[in-house]
Each structure stands twice: as structure tokens, then as C-alpha cells.
Amino acid sequence: YESFSIQLFKANIGQNESLCVFADHYPSPEGTNYESLVTSRINIEFGRKAIFGVCRVESKGVELIQVADLLLGAVLYDFKLKAKLIETPSKYKSKLLKHIKAGAKIKSFADGVRDGKFHIYKFVGRNGQ
């Protein structure tokens, strides 16, 4: 979880941006401190105070995190549809995805998007997938 978070921050923090991070609470291995590890690694990487602080929260109790989960779910659904991983698409998920894409003026998230509103990175693993 820590490595993935660091990779995401490195790819998404702008040159003149600084963040305060609210992350969904996900268990970390005993003896590690997610908040300190992520903050220090990013600040060292950027050579400045790029992250002011990290706070993990239970997503069930924070509406903003729930909205982020919905947006992320819609983006992932677009990837799954393009990869033909879904035999029978859900009309509700498809409707939400269509609404988000229309509002964002984006045809598809599945090839990656980088504009003023979105930075969707299509990760390609070592095996090319």
C-alpha cells in the first residue's frame, strides 16, 4: 500500500503543488507507519515539503472519500469494459460512467487521461499487461 501510494504521488504532484492527504484506512504491516513513511519519502524525492501531512480515515465515515470511491469505481469500470472483462454490463454502473464522462467531456478513461481535471495513468506491468 505504501509503495503504491508513493508511486501515485510521484506521478501526480505538480512542481508547485503541496498536498494534505486523506487516504482510505488500509492495514499496514506491524512496525510500519504509513503516514510518516509516505510523507518523508515524497518530501525527500521532491526535495521540498510536497506533502504536509497524511491522515488515514475510514471511508465509511467520510463522504468525500465515498465520492472518490464512486469516481474511481466508474473509471475502473471503463477499463473493465474496454478489456471485455464484463459479460453483462450493469445498467446502473454504465449510466453513472456515461454521466461522469459526459460531465468531464471525456470519451474514455481506459487509455489514460491527463488534463486539468483528471490524471488517469494506464499502468503497464513488466509482462506488458
VENBELGI-V704078 format. One record per helix or strand of 3 or more residues. SS is the DSSP state (~ for helix, > for strand). FROM is the first residue (numbers start at 1). LEN is the number of residues. If there is no record, write none. Layout:
SS|FROM|LEN, SS|FROM|LEN
//
This chain:
~|2|11, >|19|6, ~|34|13, >|51|7, ~|59|3, ~|63|20, ~|91|14
//
